[in-house]
Amino acid sequence: MAILNIRNLPDDVHARLRVRAAKAGRSMEAEARAILTAVVSQDASSIPATDLQAWVDQLYGDNKPTNVVETLIAERRQEATLE
């Protein structure tokens, strides 16, 4: 099984995930797995781009990450130099 780390998760999202997990009687990790499994099991082509943008807006509000790809590439290059 693969491992996924989620960085820079907004505090309010973390808190809501904790509550949601508690209501479902699961750990936060199990709840996150259930959410991700349900979402990626949907046919993404049937979800309008406007709905996806609305979801991102709701999730991040004014704290949307910027330069994500560039940051990840820089991190991977940094890690590669340490190996």
C-alpha positions as CSV (number, residue, x, y, z in Angstrom):
1,M,0.0,0.0,0.0
2,A,1.1,3.5,-0.8
3,I,1.6,6.3,1.8
4,L,0.3,9.8,1.4
5,N,1.4,12.8,3.5
6,I,-0.8,15.9,3.3
7,R,1.1,19.2,4.0
8,N,-0.4,22.6,4.7
9,L,-3.8,21.3,5.6
10,P,-5.8,24.3,6.8
11,D,-6.6,24.1,10.5
12,D,-10.4,24.4,10.0
13,V,-10.3,21.4,7.5
14,H,-8.3,19.4,10.0
15,A,-10.9,20.2,12.7
16,R,-13.8,19.3,10.5
17,L,-12.1,16.0,9.5
18,R,-11.6,15.2,13.2
19,V,-15.3,15.8,13.9
20,R,-16.4,13.9,10.8
21,A,-14.2,10.9,11.8
22,A,-15.5,10.9,15.3
23,K,-19.1,10.9,14.1
24,A,-18.3,7.9,11.8
25,G,-16.5,6.1,14.6
26,R,-13.2,6.1,12.7
27,S,-9.7,7.5,13.0
28,M,-8.9,10.6,11.0
29,E,-6.7,8.5,8.8
30,A,-9.5,6.0,8.1
31,E,-12.0,8.8,7.4
32,A,-9.5,10.5,5.0
33,R,-9.1,7.2,3.2
34,A,-12.9,6.7,3.0
35,I,-13.3,10.3,1.6
36,L,-10.5,9.9,-1.0
37,T,-11.8,6.4,-2.0
38,A,-15.3,7.7,-2.5
39,V,-14.2,10.8,-4.5
40,V,-11.8,9.0,-6.9
41,S,-14.3,6.2,-7.4
42,Q,-16.7,8.8,-9.1
43,D,-16.4,9.4,-12.8
44,A,-14.5,12.6,-12.8
45,S,-15.6,13.5,-16.3
46,S,-19.2,13.8,-15.0
47,I,-18.2,16.5,-12.6
48,P,-18.4,20.0,-14.1
49,A,-15.3,22.1,-13.8
50,T,-17.4,24.9,-12.1
51,D,-18.3,22.4,-9.3
52,L,-14.7,21.4,-8.8
53,Q,-13.7,25.1,-8.6
54,A,-16.5,25.8,-6.1
55,W,-15.2,22.9,-4.0
56,V,-11.7,24.2,-4.1
57,D,-13.0,27.7,-3.1
58,Q,-15.0,26.2,-0.3
59,L,-12.0,24.1,0.9
60,Y,-9.4,26.8,0.9
61,G,-11.2,30.1,0.9
62,D,-8.7,32.9,0.7
63,N,-5.8,30.5,1.6
64,K,-5.5,28.8,-1.8
65,P,-2.0,27.4,-2.3
66,T,0.1,29.0,-5.0
67,N,3.1,27.7,-7.0
68,V,2.3,24.1,-5.9
69,V,3.9,22.4,-8.9
70,E,7.0,24.6,-8.7
71,T,7.3,24.0,-5.0
72,L,7.0,20.2,-5.3
73,I,9.6,20.2,-8.1
74,A,12.0,22.3,-6.0
75,E,11.5,19.9,-3.0
76,R,12.2,16.8,-5.1
77,R,15.3,18.4,-6.5
78,Q,16.5,19.3,-3.0
79,E,15.8,15.7,-1.8
80,A,17.7,14.3,-4.9
81,T,20.8,16.3,-4.0
82,L,20.8,14.8,-0.5
83,E,20.7,11.2,-1.8
